[in-house]
Amino acid sequence: MDIKVEDRAASDADAAAAIKEAILNKLIYSVGKSLEAASSHDWFVATAFVARDRIVERWLASIDEVNRTGRKQVYYLSVEFLIGRLLFDALTNMEMVEPTRAALFALGVDLDELREVEPDAALGNGGLGRLAACFMESLATLSIAAFGYGIRYDHGLFRQRIKDGRQLEYPEEWLAFGNPWEFQRPEVDYEIGFGGRIEAEHQPDGTVKHVWLPGETVEAVAYDTPIAGWRGAHINTLRLWSARAPDPLRLDKFNSGDHVGALMDQVRAESISKVLYPGDTTPAGQELRLRQEFFFASASLQDLVLRHLRQHGGILSLADKVAIQLNDTHPAIAVAELMRILVDLHDVPWRDAWAITQATFGYTNHTLLPEALETWPVPLMERLLPRHMQIIYLINAIHLDQASKLADSTGERLAAISLIDEAHGRRVRMGHLAFLGSHKVNGVSRLHSDLLKVTVFRELDAVLPGRITNKTNGVTFRRWLKEANPGLTSLLTEVVGDRLLDDARLLEKVAAVAGDAAFQERYAAERRANKVALAKLVRHRLGIKIDPDALFDVQIKRIHEYKRQILNILETIAVYDMIRAQPMRDWIPRVKIFSGKAAASYATAKLIIQLANDVAKIVNADPTVRGILKVVFLPNYNVSLAERIIPAADLSEQISTAGMEASGTGNMKLALNGALTIGTLDGANVEIREKVGADNIFIFGLTAEEVEAHRHRGIDGSDAINRSAKLAEVLEAIASGVFSPDEPDRYRGLVDILIHHDYFMVTADFESYYEAQRAVFRRWRDKRSWWRAAALNTAHMGWFSSDRTIAEYAKDIWDVPVKPPGRG
Ligand SMILES: *Cc1c(COP(=O)(O)O)cnc(C)c1O
């Protein structure tokens, strides 16, 4: 026993010494700085290079193994990858955290400080992009041969600042100091065409071959980032495309004095990968979005087809060796592009090409909101992608012809399943295209998948039954448990053993000790340390002092009406009023923590942010509620901030209008880390309740079915308001300017929506939500009961590991084997 410990200590010391040498080497020869002159950013880059070297060795081995065995590859196409920082992720998965910490310590550098230097790679908006990032990690962890394909935006999601309570958007500059994780591949570039015309060539055998002659081409250049799986067992590639003009500088123009005009082509081409989600309220903005989508779909397909041909010779085996997953409809144009590649470029007969296409693609739907399902105006498609439009028409003609032969076919049904929406000025339905072009279509929670069959894809499901399936989302426990919450993770490891991150189901063992007083004490101590750290961050960033022993009630996510931050704000105000009425009662100290960004063009969401900040200002300045209630809005929500808030949350707000949140993943991260959920029966909350038990979650509000029925009767909130004096009072306070004395009418419009047009059922759910919050308070008073419930949440959340999700995709959609991680 003693010898073993000494051995390990010696080998740890060796590892640290080797890393120290390597970091110094990188600092001098790759960063070009001396020890004395190095800034923290220089140390960060040097350390990242050392981790990257270790990853690259195994990366090349992984690529070699995949080539040698010729096994099937998975390609994950996503217009978003919300990665966050990579240093700690890389060190964790390469099992290098402790020796690197020691190495840096010996150099007088603090690893935790370096960690903060790295900018977030924020190439996504929220849940959908973060899912793609978790999936990349789990794909590598399960040793699935996979590529992620996306866009290398020069500017990711905007940086949010709050000024006078209002959101301001600033460009995000993640590449300003370079990116040590990526490899530019200037030799990997493809031509992406737009516009132009089509020539029909009559072949000797009587068939017609179509040749697309684009009017404009842009080049897609690859940038590769290796993604290490847990314990470095397998390394995959995230390949992001950057746009270039084929002819970057018009020298003739430049020399004739038109210096700006000479760069026009370059500016036009490079705008494609300039920003994530360019505003699409103008026609030019819409066109840029479509260009982005085709740009990355086409580059990715050209790349994977070339790889397939090199490796396997013929195109006809594509579906046996390639699975392509479409993360939402953004890459759906890939269906038409693959048909073009097969039919026009490889002379595959249409029927065979269609069979290959369907067998290759899978499509993941992320929303039921009809307005969020992409459609493109036919004239725009015809101008920008004329050949693809022809292909879409042909796919549609065959599809409608087959459907019209079904017994129960009606004109109405054919209109509903057509790829062209004729009702809104002829638009191409990208969700329908993705559906038709895929062999499987999945929702992201059981409820969501069930609802797909009765809402957006009801008619398609009737015509093509059995295609819709469910894959409930998950999150990677390496980042969201171990990296975000190392203290709790070591406690859990003591209980379940050190294979915790290899097999998340082992967490179930925690259930046996959840009621144990000694365990609870340690569990609570770990969480308290996290709350102290968050309190420090809040103090530092906002100058607000919060009490780590208060209940941290957390709602962190994009700001959206359906996510109902406003319901949370209403309850905050109701409680504020009650405390002021009876300040001497035995109140439970609580901190309401909000964080999230609103889309720049979403006026109502921005107003909700302002309301949260206005309420915070009044409440935090009121001496009557001091020590009892605080309201905090933490600006610039991103992955790194989530990693700080989640381990410190006691209560997780998952309060969307039932039927509107496809799954949620924030709910999973929070429950895993021991926050109890207050939530509606929406998205994955339904399955979380099943796993953690109805006693350990606070469910309230209308069900999806009841929401539907309620809306049918009308969405006027007056009845609900008349029934609740509390609610009426709160709304009156907001509307009359109690929280906006400088502009009393600021929220009148917002309140009017709730009274007369409450589509999101805020008023209908208010009382039920309020009562659920009181149940939370009662539970919080009984700390033994609270910590037992929290520990049981952790224990039962193992199923929500993205390893489980990815294993299901592998088996049911991609037909590829998985190799669970672990030693040996
Ligand atoms: C997990 C996560 C999300 C998704 O949160 P939901 O509550 O599921 O909407 C969004 N943004 C970030 C930064 C995340 O980490």
PDBQT file of the ligand as one rigid body, heavy atoms in Angstrom, charges set to zero:
ROOT
HETATM    1  C1  LIG A 901     -26.539  24.431 -21.277  1.00  0.00    +0.000 C 
HETATM    2  C2  LIG A 901     -26.443  25.782 -21.849  1.00  0.00    +0.000 A 
HETATM    3  C3  LIG A 901     -27.535  26.329 -22.515  1.00  0.00    +0.000 A 
HETATM    4  C4  LIG A 901     -28.867  25.621 -22.627  1.00  0.00    +0.000 C 
HETATM    5  O1  LIG A 901     -29.630  25.950 -21.506  1.00  0.00    +0.000 OA
HETATM    6  P1  LIG A 901     -31.215  25.650 -21.456  1.00  0.00    +0.000 P 
HETATM    7  O2  LIG A 901     -31.556  25.955 -20.037  1.00  0.00    +0.000 OA
HETATM    8  O3  LIG A 901     -31.363  24.199 -21.755  1.00  0.00    +0.000 OA
HETATM    9  O4  LIG A 901     -31.860  26.538 -22.418  1.00  0.00    +0.000 OA
HETATM   10  C5  LIG A 901     -27.415  27.595 -23.047  1.00  0.00    +0.000 A 
HETATM   11  N1  LIG A 901     -26.281  28.298 -22.939  1.00  0.00    +0.000 NA
HETATM   12  C6  LIG A 901     -25.206  27.813 -22.277  1.00  0.00    +0.000 A 
HETATM   13  C7  LIG A 901     -23.979  28.643 -22.173  1.00  0.00    +0.000 C 
HETATM   14  C8  LIG A 901     -25.243  26.540 -21.728  1.00  0.00    +0.000 A 
HETATM   15  O5  LIG A 901     -24.170  26.056 -21.098  1.00  0.00    +0.000 OA
ENDROOT
TORSDOF 0
